Each structure stands twice: as C-alpha cells, then as structure tokens.
Amino acid sequence: MIAYLHGTVAHITPEYLLLDVQHVGYRVYFNRPENVHLNQPVTVYTYHYIREDAEELFGFLDPKELDLFEKLISVKGLGVKTAQGMLTYSTFDRLVMAIENADVAALKAMPGIGAKTASQVILDLKGKLVPVANKETGATNDQIKDAFEGLKALGYKAGELSAIQGELLKHPELDASSIMKLALQLLATKRGK
C-alpha cells in the first residue's frame, strides 16, 4: 500500500499528475490541479486502487480528504471516479455538511449522483464523518445528543436540530450547558426570532 508520495510535479493534466519521485514517474489521479505547480515539490496522500485490469493511484493534498474519499467509496454503488468527482465539485466542509444535514438536493447536484445514491451516502455515512472531540476539552457527540434530547422535549424537530449539529461541533471548547445555550441561539436565529 502506498500511503503517500513526495516528489516533484513533472506534468499536470485536468485528470492526473505525473509525479517524479527519485526519477520514478507516478501517475496520480488528482482533483485539484490548480493547487500544484510544475517542477515544484509536493506531498500527495494516496489511495492505491487495484482491480483485475488496472492499478491506479488517487491523490489528495490533505489526509482528511483521503479519509473522506475512502469512506465515500465504501458506499454501495459509489465508485472511485464518482467519489473523486464529488470531492472535485465540492469542498471537504460543504460535502461533510451536506451528508451530516441529510441534504439530498446538494448531493444530487454533484456529477454522477442520483437520488438513490445520495440517499445511500447519507444512510451509510451520516454521523461518521465529524470527529469526536476529546471529552476533557469540551463538546462531544454524546453531549450534543443529550442536548438534542432536551431540545426535542421543548418541541424542536429533528430536522431543525440536524441543521445546527455541524455548527455545534465547530466549538469543541464548550461544555454541556454552553452547548445547550448555543443550540438555543442558533435555533432562534433559524426560526427568525
């Protein structure tokens, strides 16, 4: 398994890079050619895709994009080219938010994604993409779940709550009571109060 390559960019196309690693050229399918430059050094985190008739490398500048790519291709019916297309079409954060918020319309807008595939992506990956913060440093998924149970008792709907989950996870410094306060502020803003 090739985890990453560090070398010099020898050639750039819209689909792939040729990466010179100590005078050995690697073709790496790459979704952000605008972020690299000819004859410049680069580290590319790779997924080594092997099938009967081919071996291909898919590369990403950020290991979190590689991680998301690997999760996407674990979804039934979603291939490597489609997963790479999703990461090309969208930013990492927007794609994670679309999945976490169960935004089928946003996923369907991506090339090669229909309603069935979008629903499968959400079913398989929702809740698995946002890292859980360290309990000693603040908010965790469990604390947010507890806060959501309290908010549901106050009459808030699941759809409203899932729409603010991503925002709450951006604040790992918060304790449980602060999560509840921030959640109430976000919900009031969304309801136009």
N, C-alpha and C positions, 0 to 999 in steps of 0.2 A: 504494500500500500504506500503510495506517495502522498504524504501529508501536506507538504508544501515544496515549492521550488523558489530558489533565489538566483536570479540571473539578470542578464541584460536583454532588453526588448530589441529583437532583431528585425521584426516585421509586424505590422498591425493591419488587420482587416476588420470589417464590421462584425465578423463572427468569431475570430480567433486571433491569438498572438502566437508568434514564434518566439520562444524564449531560449536564449543561449545560456546554458548552464555548463560552464567549463568546457566549451567547444562541442557540446551536445545540444542539438536543437529539439525542443519540445513544442508540439502544437497543443495549445491550451485554449479550449473554447471559453470565451471571456465576454462578459456582458457590459463592461464599461470601458470601451477602448478610448474614450475621451479622457480617462483618468491616468493614462500611461503615455510615455513619450519614447520615441525611437532612441536607441543607444543609451538609455538610462537604466540604472539598476532598479529592480522591483522584486518584492516577495509576493508570491501568489499562493494562496491556500487552495489545495486541490482535492477534487473528488475523482477517483480513478474508476471509471465506468467500464466494466468488462461484459461483453456478450459474445455469442458464438462467432460472429463475423467481424468484430471490431473491438478495439480498446481505445477509449477516449479519456482525455483529462478535461475537467471543467474547473475553471479557476475563479477565485474571488479575492479581492484585496483585504477583506475583513473576515476573520474567522466566524463572526456571528452570522454573516451572510451564507457562508458554507454550511453552518449548522442548520439554518432555515431551509436551505436547498435540500439537505439530506432528509429533513422532516417532510418537505413537500413531496419528494419522490417516494416516500413511504406510503403516500395516499394511493389507494387503489385507483388505477386508471390514469395516473398522472406520471408522464414520462420525463426524462431528463431535459429534453428541449423545451417542453412546456413549462417546467419548473424554472428553467433559466430565463425563459421569456417573461414569466411573472416578475422575477427579480430585475429584469431589464425595464419593464413597463412601469414598475412602482419602486418607491424607496423601501428600504427594510422596514422602517417605522410604520409607513402607511399600510404595507401589506400585513404586518402583525396586527395593527389596529383593525383592519377590515376583517381578519379572521376572528379576533377576540370579540368584536362587536357583532359578529354573525351578519356582516354586510354582504349579502349575496349579490346585490347590484354592483358593488365595487369590484368584486371578484369576477363577475360575468363580463365586466368591461375589459378585462385582460385578454390578450390574444390566446385563442385555443381553449378558453374556459367557458363552458356552458352552465346552465342552471344545475344540472345533476352533479357535475364535477365540483362546482362552487359549494354546493351543499355537502358533498363528501369531504372536501377540505375542512370545512367548518366542523363537521361531525368528528373527524379524526384528530384535528389539531387544536381546537378551541380549548384554552386553559393550559396548554402545554408549551406555550411559546414565551411567556413572560417569566423571567427568572424570579424565584422566590428570594426575598431579602433575608439577611441574617436576622434572627429573632432579637438579638441584642441591639441591633442598630435601628429597629423600627418596624414599619409595616410589613406584614407577610400576607400571603393569600388567605391564610386561616383567619387573620384579624379582619381582613376585608370581608370575608364570607360572614363572619359574626356580625359585622356592621350591617351588611346587606340583610341579614335575617331581621335585625331590629328595624331597618327601614321598610321592609316588607310588612311588618306588623303595623307600621304607621300608614300603610296604604300605597307605598310606591310599588310600581310594577317592575317585573324582571327586566323588561326591555330598557326602561329608564336607568336601571342600576348597571346593566352591562355596558351602557353607553358611557358611564363615568369610570369604569374599572381601570382602564388604561391610564387615566389621569391620576387616579389614586396610587397606582403602582410607581408613578414617577416620583413619589415622595417617600422614600424608604426611611427618612428621618422621623416620621410621625409615629406616635404611639396610638393605641386603640381609640382613646377618646378624641384625639385630634383627627383621626381618620373619619370618625362619625361627623365631626364638625365640618370638615372639608367636604364630605359627601353631601351634607345638607346644603352647603353653599352652592355646590355645583348643580345639584338638583333644582334648587330655587332659581338659579340663573337659566337653566334649560327650560324651566316652566314659565319663564318670563316674569318672575316676581321681583 
